[in-house]
């Protein structure tokens, strides 16, 4: 159940913030690849999750993209929408967040967020590729993102 409220920020290292993922309530369900009932929080869930299809790591990559957008845009995704409205817009219509809310971000960051939010799970990057690309972001991009995160968290 990847969503922003399940990510804690470890401030113990003064040189950088470390995100810690918590709440593994659906971890047992999500390790089984066959289709099952809907789980997780719909506002951060990938299209395949909302449609009740087989889950895999790509669903978490989608959620990561939503979390990145939320953190940088400083807006909750789908605020005020019901489950059925989120299901229709994300699960079937291929909703993507308003990237114009992130005009000052470097191209690399915007491109990664867009790729994480691809409708088809097979079109999303793998976790290790996301990690590698984030580590290669220019220092200025990382600093800008950290400032935006600090503003959002305060």
N, CA and C atoms as a LAMMPS dump frame, in Angstrom:
ITEM: TIMESTEP
0
ITEM: NUMBER OF ATOMS
462
ITEM: BOX BOUNDS ff ff ff
-5.0000000000000000e+02 5.0000000000000000e+02
-5.0000000000000000e+02 5.0000000000000000e+02
-5.0000000000000000e+02 5.0000000000000000e+02
ITEM: ATOMS id mol type element x y z
1 1 1 N 0.854 -1.182 0
2 1 2 C 0 0 0
3 1 3 C 0.893 1.236 0
4 2 1 N 1.479 1.507 -1.145
5 2 2 C 2.371 2.658 -1.268
6 2 3 C 1.547 3.936 -1.379
7 3 1 N 1.714 4.796 -0.409
8 3 2 C 1.106 6.123 -0.428
9 3 3 C 1.953 7.024 0.45
10 4 1 N 1.792 8.309 0.299
11 4 2 C 2.666 9.248 0.995
12 4 3 C 2.589 9.117 2.513
13 5 1 N 1.425 8.805 3.05
14 5 2 C 1.311 8.701 4.505
15 5 3 C 1.998 7.457 5.062
16 6 1 N 2.437 6.549 4.195
17 6 2 C 3.185 5.363 4.631
18 6 3 C 4.687 5.531 4.43
19 7 1 N 5.113 6.749 4.198
20 7 2 C 6.541 7.017 4.06
21 7 3 C 6.958 7.96 5.176
22 8 1 N 7.874 7.491 5.982
23 8 2 C 8.429 8.299 7.063
24 8 3 C 9.775 8.841 6.6
25 9 1 N 10.122 10.029 7.055
26 9 2 C 11.402 10.627 6.692
27 9 3 C 12.326 10.574 7.896
28 10 1 N 13.478 9.938 7.707
29 10 2 C 14.502 9.813 8.745
30 10 3 C 15.43 11.02 8.628
31 11 1 N 15.416 11.86 9.662
32 11 2 C 16.239 13.063 9.686
33 11 3 C 17.542 12.856 10.456
34 12 1 N 17.87 11.623 10.818
35 12 2 C 19.029 11.384 11.685
36 12 3 C 20.357 11.722 11.024
37 13 1 N 20.421 11.702 9.715
38 13 2 C 21.647 12.061 9.01
39 13 3 C 21.49 13.492 8.516
40 14 1 N 22.326 14.385 9.011
41 14 2 C 22.179 15.797 8.659
42 14 3 C 22.533 16.091 7.203
43 15 1 N 23.171 15.139 6.515
44 15 2 C 23.58 15.372 5.128
45 15 3 C 22.476 15.07 4.125
46 16 1 N 21.573 14.172 4.465
47 16 2 C 20.468 13.889 3.564
48 16 3 C 19.331 13.211 4.323
49 17 1 N 18.138 13.358 3.784
50 17 2 C 16.956 12.732 4.37
51 17 3 C 16.812 11.337 3.782
52 18 1 N 16.355 10.404 4.616
53 18 2 C 16.203 9.022 4.167
54 18 3 C 14.738 8.616 4.308
55 19 1 N 14.072 8.283 3.198
56 19 2 C 12.684 7.823 3.303
57 19 3 C 12.637 6.387 3.822
58 20 1 N 11.674 6.117 4.672
59 20 2 C 11.454 4.769 5.21
60 20 3 C 10.003 4.381 4.936
61 21 1 N 9.817 3.259 4.266
62 21 2 C 8.467 2.79 3.955
63 21 3 C 7.941 1.99 5.135
64 22 1 N 6.699 2.26 5.526
65 22 2 C 6.08 1.541 6.643
66 22 3 C 4.71 1.027 6.203
67 23 1 N 4.033 0.316 7.081
68 23 2 C 2.703 -0.251 6.846
69 23 3 C 2.714 -1.283 5.726
70 24 1 N 3.078 -2.494 6.094
71 24 2 C 3.098 -3.589 5.137
72 24 3 C 1.862 -4.469 5.287
73 25 1 N 0.727 -3.857 5.565
74 25 2 C -0.512 -4.585 5.786
75 25 3 C -0.939 -5.471 4.628
76 26 1 N -0.635 -5.071 3.399
77 26 2 C -1.022 -5.86 2.227
78 26 3 C 0.143 -6.648 1.652
79 27 1 N 1.26 -6.686 2.342
80 27 2 C 2.457 -7.323 1.774
81 27 3 C 2.21 -8.79 1.444
82 28 1 N 1.508 -9.503 2.291
83 28 2 C 1.269 -10.926 2.03
84 28 3 C 0.397 -11.111 0.795
85 29 1 N -0.615 -10.275 0.66
86 29 2 C -1.504 -10.367 -0.488
87 29 3 C -0.747 -10.014 -1.765
88 30 1 N 0.089 -9.013 -1.715
89 30 2 C 0.733 -8.49 -2.912
90 30 3 C 1.84 -9.395 -3.43
91 31 1 N 2.315 -10.34 -2.628
92 31 2 C 3.364 -11.219 -3.125
93 31 3 C 2.799 -12.3 -4.03
94 32 1 N 1.516 -12.509 -3.994
95 32 2 C 0.886 -13.513 -4.852
96 32 3 C 0.493 -12.839 -6.163
97 33 1 N 0.97 -13.328 -7.303
98 33 2 C 0.772 -12.623 -8.566
99 33 3 C -0.591 -12.772 -9.228
100 34 1 N -1.454 -13.603 -8.708
101 34 2 C -2.732 -13.805 -9.397
102 34 3 C -3.716 -12.683 -9.077
103 35 1 N -4.719 -12.498 -9.945
104 35 2 C -5.723 -11.464 -9.693
105 35 3 C -6.449 -11.715 -8.374
106 36 1 N -6.856 -10.656 -7.744
107 36 2 C -7.575 -10.747 -6.471
108 36 3 C -8.412 -9.487 -6.307
109 37 1 N -9.058 -9.399 -5.164
110 37 2 C -9.888 -8.225 -4.911
111 37 3 C -9.02 -6.974 -4.83
112 38 1 N -9.655 -5.828 -4.97
113 38 2 C -8.931 -4.558 -4.881
114 38 3 C -8.346 -4.397 -3.49
115 39 1 N -7.12 -3.894 -3.455
116 39 2 C -6.498 -3.608 -2.167
117 39 3 C -5.729 -2.311 -2.289
118 40 1 N -5.307 -1.82 -1.154
119 40 2 C -4.536 -0.589 -1.172
120 40 3 C -5.44 0.627 -1.131
121 41 1 N -4.824 1.766 -1.295
122 41 2 C -5.536 3.029 -1.266
123 41 3 C -5.709 3.511 -2.701
124 42 1 N -6.938 3.67 -3.169
125 42 2 C -7.167 3.928 -4.589
126 42 3 C -6.496 5.183 -5.134
127 43 1 N -6.331 6.208 -4.336
128 43 2 C -5.788 7.464 -4.837
129 43 3 C -4.331 7.355 -5.285
130 44 1 N -3.626 6.324 -4.841
131 44 2 C -2.225 6.126 -5.208
132 44 3 C -2.027 4.839 -6.013
133 45 1 N -3.085 4.102 -6.246
134 45 2 C -2.981 2.784 -6.88
135 45 3 C -2.87 2.879 -8.398
136 46 1 N -2.167 1.92 -8.957
137 46 2 C -2.017 1.843 -10.405
138 46 3 C -3.29 1.356 -11.076
139 47 1 N -3.421 1.597 -12.372
140 47 2 C -4.622 1.182 -13.1
141 47 3 C -4.935 -0.298 -12.947
142 48 1 N -3.907 -1.149 -13.025
143 48 2 C -4.13 -2.594 -12.931
144 48 3 C -4.626 -3.002 -11.547
145 49 1 N -4.196 -2.285 -10.519
146 49 2 C -4.652 -2.562 -9.153
147 49 3 C -6.134 -2.222 -9.042
148 50 1 N -6.5 -1.072 -9.56
149 50 2 C -7.894 -0.638 -9.494
150 50 3 C -8.827 -1.554 -10.276
151 51 1 N -8.315 -2.161 -11.32
152 51 2 C -9.139 -3.086 -12.118
153 51 3 C -9.141 -4.498 -11.542
154 52 1 N -8.394 -4.73 -10.453
155 52 2 C -8.367 -6.042 -9.817
156 52 3 C -7.547 -7.066 -10.566
157 53 1 N -6.588 -6.624 -11.359
158 53 2 C -5.738 -7.54 -12.12
159 53 3 C -4.541 -7.975 -11.278
160 54 1 N -3.717 -8.826 -11.861
161 54 2 C -2.524 -9.318 -11.169
162 54 3 C -1.612 -8.158 -10.79
163 55 1 N -1.055 -8.261 -9.599
164 55 2 C -0.156 -7.222 -9.092
165 55 3 C 1.29 -7.632 -9.263
166 56 1 N 2.13 -6.66 -9.325
167 56 2 C 3.56 -6.904 -9.401
168 56 3 C 4.3 -5.649 -9
169 57 1 N 5.609 -5.666 -9.114
170 57 2 C 6.413 -4.498 -8.736
171 57 3 C 6.033 -3.232 -9.505
172 58 1 N 5.525 -3.375 -10.712
173 58 2 C 5.147 -2.199 -11.506
174 58 3 C 4.051 -1.38 -10.826
175 59 1 N 3.211 -2.021 -10.025
176 59 2 C 2.165 -1.291 -9.298
177 59 3 C 2.793 -0.34 -8.285
178 60 1 N 3.866 -0.789 -7.632
179 60 2 C 4.562 0.086 -6.684
180 60 3 C 5.287 1.218 -7.408
181 61 1 N 5.78 0.958 -8.601
182 61 2 C 6.433 2.006 -9.388
183 61 3 C 5.411 3.088 -9.743
184 62 1 N 4.198 2.67 -10.104
185 62 2 C 3.138 3.642 -10.394
186 62 3 C 2.865 4.491 -9.149
187 63 1 N 2.707 3.83 -8.002
188 63 2 C 2.444 4.555 -6.757
189 63 3 C 3.581 5.517 -6.438
190 64 1 N 4.814 5.091 -6.682
191 64 2 C 5.973 5.957 -6.471
192 64 3 C 5.86 7.208 -7.342
193 65 1 N 5.433 7.051 -8.583
194 65 2 C 5.25 8.204 -9.464
195 65 3 C 4.203 9.168 -8.932
196 66 1 N 3.1 8.629 -8.411
197 66 2 C 2.055 9.478 -7.829
198 66 3 C 2.604 10.2 -6.599
199 67 1 N 3.349 9.488 -5.761
200 67 2 C 3.932 10.095 -4.561
201 67 3 C 4.907 11.208 -4.945
202 68 1 N 5.742 10.966 -5.947
203 68 2 C 6.68 12.007 -6.396
204 68 3 C 5.91 13.242 -6.86
205 69 1 N 4.874 13.024 -7.677
206 69 2 C 4.082 14.157 -8.153
207 69 3 C 3.448 14.892 -6.971
208 70 1 N 2.862 14.138 -6.051
209 70 2 C 2.205 14.736 -4.884
210 70 3 C 3.187 15.576 -4.079
211 71 1 N 4.361 15.025 -3.83
212 71 2 C 5.374 15.708 -3.031
213 71 3 C 5.814 17.005 -3.715
214 72 1 N 6.034 16.948 -5.015
215 72 2 C 6.567 18.102 -5.73
216 72 3 C 5.494 19.129 -6.086
217 73 1 N 4.277 18.671 -6.372
218 73 2 C 3.168 19.589 -6.673
219 73 3 C 2.535 20.118 -5.391
220 74 1 N 2.779 19.416 -4.29
221 74 2 C 2.223 19.748 -2.98
222 74 3 C 0.695 19.731 -3.009
223 75 1 N 0.167 18.727 -3.693
224 75 2 C -1.28 18.511 -3.775
225 75 3 C -1.563 17.021 -3.642
226 76 1 N -2.678 16.702 -3.003
227 76 2 C -3.095 15.31 -2.918
228 76 3 C -3.691 14.879 -4.252
229 77 1 N -3.379 13.673 -4.689
230 77 2 C -3.971 13.201 -5.945
231 77 3 C -5.455 12.896 -5.765
232 78 1 N -6.251 13.268 -6.72
233 78 2 C -7.686 12.933 -6.745
234 78 3 C -8.448 13.437 -5.523
235 79 1 N -8.013 14.537 -4.947
236 79 2 C -8.676 15.051 -3.747
237 79 3 C -10.163 15.29 -4.024
238 80 1 N -10.984 14.749 -3.143
239 80 2 C -12.426 14.931 -3.243
240 80 3 C -13.145 13.954 -4.158
241 81 1 N -12.399 13.063 -4.811
242 81 2 C -13.042 12.09 -5.696
243 81 3 C -13.39 10.814 -4.941
244 82 1 N -14.468 10.19 -5.329
245 82 2 C -14.873 8.916 -4.734
246 82 3 C -14.055 7.784 -5.342
247 83 1 N -14.178 6.593 -4.749
248 83 2 C -13.47 5.434 -5.296
249 83 3 C -13.874 5.189 -6.744
250 84 1 N -15.171 5.246 -7.027
251 84 2 C -15.619 4.959 -8.395
252 84 3 C -15.104 6 -9.386
253 85 1 N -14.962 7.243 -8.96
254 85 2 C -14.411 8.275 -9.842
255 85 3 C -12.922 8.037 -10.109
256 86 1 N -12.18 7.637 -9.063
257 86 2 C -10.759 7.322 -9.24
258 86 3 C -10.623 6.093 -10.136
259 87 1 N -11.454 5.086 -9.906
260 87 2 C -11.426 3.873 -10.733
261 87 3 C -11.636 4.217 -12.207
262 88 1 N -12.617 5.05 -12.478
263 88 2 C -12.903 5.418 -13.87
264 88 3 C -11.761 6.221 -14.488
265 89 1 N -11.238 7.201 -13.751
266 89 2 C -10.226 8.078 -14.347
267 89 3 C -8.858 7.425 -14.448
268 90 1 N -8.465 6.641 -13.448
269 90 2 C -7.138 6.013 -13.463
270 90 3 C -7.197 4.614 -14.071
271 91 1 N -8.129 3.804 -13.589
272 91 2 C -8.186 2.41 -14.008
273 91 3 C -8.563 2.201 -15.451
274 92 1 N -9.36 3.105 -15.995
275 92 2 C -9.843 2.894 -17.361
276 92 3 C -9.479 4.027 -18.317
277 93 1 N -9.441 5.262 -17.845
278 93 2 C -9.216 6.397 -18.754
279 93 3 C -7.754 6.832 -18.836
280 94 1 N -6.888 6.25 -18.018
281 94 2 C -5.468 6.577 -18.105
282 94 3 C -5.096 7.948 -17.579
283 95 1 N -5.744 8.393 -16.494
284 95 2 C -5.438 9.69 -15.884
285 95 3 C -3.947 9.844 -15.646
286 96 1 N -3.464 11.033 -15.873
287 96 2 C -2.12 11.411 -15.442
288 96 3 C -2.232 12.758 -14.748
289 97 1 N -1.389 12.994 -13.751
290 97 2 C -1.485 14.247 -13.007
291 97 3 C -1.078 15.443 -13.865
292 98 1 N -1.446 16.596 -13.402
293 98 2 C -1.148 17.844 -14.102
294 98 3 C 0.327 18.195 -13.919
295 99 1 N 1.126 17.87 -14.92
296 99 2 C 2.565 18.113 -14.833
297 99 3 C 2.899 19.596 -14.953
298 100 1 N 1.949 20.42 -15.373
299 100 2 C 2.212 21.861 -15.453
300 100 3 C 2.368 22.473 -14.065
301 101 1 N 1.998 21.723 -13.028
302 101 2 C 2.201 22.2 -11.659
303 101 3 C 3.661 22.067 -11.232
304 102 1 N 4.48 21.46 -12.084
305 102 2 C 5.895 21.235 -11.772
306 102 3 C 6.796 21.919 -12.809
307 103 1 N 6.576 23.204 -13.092
308 103 2 C 7.286 23.833 -14.205
309 103 3 C 8.781 24.031 -13.991
310 104 1 N 9.21 24.099 -12.771
311 104 2 C 10.61 24.429 -12.512
312 104 3 C 11.501 23.209 -12.349
313 105 1 N 10.953 22.035 -12.509
314 105 2 C 11.766 20.836 -12.32
315 105 3 C 12.554 20.5 -13.577
316 106 1 N 13.731 19.952 -13.393
317 106 2 C 14.525 19.533 -14.55
318 106 3 C 13.807 18.446 -15.35
319 107 1 N 14.118 18.398 -16.625
320 107 2 C 13.529 17.439 -17.559
321 107 3 C 13.639 16.002 -17.067
322 108 1 N 14.8 15.648 -16.481
323 108 2 C 15.03 14.268 -16.045
324 108 3 C 14.011 13.833 -15.001
325 109 1 N 13.682 14.742 -14.086
326 109 2 C 12.728 14.431 -13.017
327 109 3 C 11.329 14.26 -13.606
328 110 1 N 10.923 15.205 -14.437
329 110 2 C 9.595 15.124 -15.059
330 110 3 C 9.452 13.866 -15.905
331 111 1 N 10.49 13.537 -16.642
332 111 2 C 10.449 12.358 -17.504
333 111 3 C 10.3 11.078 -16.674
334 112 1 N 11.021 10.992 -15.564
335 112 2 C 10.916 9.805 -14.713
336 112 3 C 9.51 9.678 -14.13
337 113 1 N 8.95 10.775 -13.652
338 113 2 C 7.591 10.728 -13.101
339 113 3 C 6.613 10.249 -14.175
340 114 1 N 6.72 10.808 -15.363
341 114 2 C 5.827 10.39 -16.463
342 114 3 C 5.968 8.899 -16.766
343 115 1 N 7.196 8.41 -16.795
344 115 2 C 7.416 6.986 -17.08
345 115 3 C 6.836 6.099 -15.986
346 116 1 N 6.984 6.514 -14.732
347 116 2 C 6.428 5.725 -13.623
348 116 3 C 4.91 5.652 -13.717
349 117 1 N 4.295 6.665 -14.306
350 117 2 C 2.837 6.736 -14.405
351 117 3 C 2.287 6.191 -15.719
352 118 1 N 3.101 5.486 -16.476
353 118 2 C 2.6 4.868 -17.703
354 118 3 C 1.434 3.941 -17.386
355 119 1 N 0.43 3.945 -18.249
356 119 2 C -0.779 3.149 -18.041
357 119 3 C -0.473 1.651 -17.994
358 120 1 N 0.319 1.175 -18.917
359 120 2 C 0.641 -0.259 -18.976
360 120 3 C 1.816 -0.577 -18.055
361 121 1 N 1.664 -1.555 -17.162
362 121 2 C 2.762 -1.914 -16.257
363 121 3 C 4.067 -2.223 -16.99
364 122 1 N 3.984 -2.835 -18.149
365 122 2 C 5.196 -3.196 -18.894
366 122 3 C 5.932 -1.976 -19.444
367 123 1 N 5.267 -0.826 -19.481
368 123 2 C 5.894 0.402 -19.971
369 123 3 C 6.55 1.216 -18.862
370 124 1 N 6.426 0.766 -17.621
371 124 2 C 7.037 1.484 -16.496
372 124 3 C 8.458 0.981 -16.27
373 125 1 N 9.324 1.846 -15.75
374 125 2 C 10.688 1.388 -15.464
375 125 3 C 10.699 0.413 -14.293
376 126 1 N 11.728 -0.385 -14.224
377 126 2 C 11.895 -1.31 -13.097
378 126 3 C 12.462 -0.54 -11.908
379 127 1 N 12.281 -1.09 -10.716
380 127 2 C 12.732 -0.431 -9.495
381 127 3 C 14.203 -0.073 -9.508
382 128 1 N 15.04 -1.002 -9.954
383 128 2 C 16.483 -0.72 -9.952
384 128 3 C 16.82 0.39 -10.942
385 129 1 N 16.06 0.499 -12.032
386 129 2 C 16.286 1.578 -12.993
387 129 3 C 15.864 2.929 -12.415
388 130 1 N 14.747 2.939 -11.677
389 130 2 C 14.306 4.169 -11.016
390 130 3 C 15.387 4.624 -10.042
391 131 1 N 15.876 3.701 -9.233
392 131 2 C 16.914 4.032 -8.252
393 131 3 C 18.154 4.601 -8.936
394 132 1 N 18.594 3.957 -9.991
395 132 2 C 19.784 4.407 -10.72
396 132 3 C 19.572 5.81 -11.287
397 133 1 N 18.409 6.048 -11.849
398 133 2 C 18.14 7.352 -12.459
399 133 3 C 18.033 8.458 -11.421
400 134 1 N 17.396 8.165 -10.285
401 134 2 C 17.301 9.17 -9.221
402 134 3 C 18.699 9.536 -8.731
403 135 1 N 19.55 8.538 -8.578
404 135 2 C 20.917 8.811 -8.122
405 135 3 C 21.697 9.654 -9.128
406 136 1 N 21.317 9.599 -10.403
407 136 2 C 22.015 10.368 -11.435
408 136 3 C 21.414 11.755 -11.665
409 137 1 N 20.329 12.082 -10.969
410 137 2 C 19.77 13.425 -11.122
411 137 3 C 20.856 14.446 -10.801
412 138 1 N 20.873 15.551 -11.521
413 138 2 C 21.838 16.607 -11.186
414 138 3 C 21.635 17.076 -9.749
415 139 1 N 22.722 17.48 -9.13
416 139 2 C 22.668 17.907 -7.729
417 139 3 C 21.621 19 -7.53
418 140 1 N 21.53 19.949 -8.449
419 140 2 C 20.551 21.034 -8.313
420 140 3 C 19.118 20.489 -8.304
421 141 1 N 18.856 19.472 -9.102
422 141 2 C 17.519 18.869 -9.137
423 141 3 C 17.199 18.212 -7.806
424 142 1 N 18.171 17.513 -7.244
425 142 2 C 17.949 16.865 -5.943
426 142 3 C 17.715 17.905 -4.861
427 143 1 N 18.508 18.988 -4.86
428 143 2 C 18.342 20.041 -3.852
429 143 3 C 16.974 20.704 -3.981
430 144 1 N 16.558 20.984 -5.204
431 144 2 C 15.251 21.605 -5.424
432 144 3 C 14.135 20.681 -4.936
433 145 1 N 14.238 19.404 -5.24
434 145 2 C 13.228 18.439 -4.799
435 145 3 C 13.199 18.345 -3.278
436 146 1 N 14.372 18.363 -2.648
437 146 2 C 14.423 18.278 -1.183
438 146 3 C 13.797 19.522 -0.553
439 147 1 N 14.017 20.689 -1.132
440 147 2 C 13.397 21.911 -0.608
441 147 3 C 11.879 21.838 -0.747
442 148 1 N 11.417 21.331 -1.888
443 148 2 C 9.974 21.193 -2.093
444 148 3 C 9.388 20.191 -1.104
445 149 1 N 10.112 19.104 -0.855
446 149 2 C 9.663 18.11 0.114
447 149 3 C 9.593 18.716 1.507
448 150 1 N 10.621 19.472 1.903
449 150 2 C 10.635 20.095 3.231
450 150 3 C 9.455 21.049 3.388
451 151 1 N 9.148 21.804 2.351
452 151 2 C 8.003 22.718 2.389
453 151 3 C 6.704 21.934 2.538
454 152 1 N 6.576 20.848 1.797
455 152 2 C 5.363 20.028 1.834
456 152 3 C 5.166 19.382 3.2
457 153 1 N 6.262 18.946 3.816
458 153 2 C 6.166 18.256 5.103
459 153 3 C 5.942 19.21 6.268
460 154 1 N 6.242 20.492 6.092
461 154 2 C 6.097 21.428 7.221
462 154 3 C 4.74 22.07 7.275
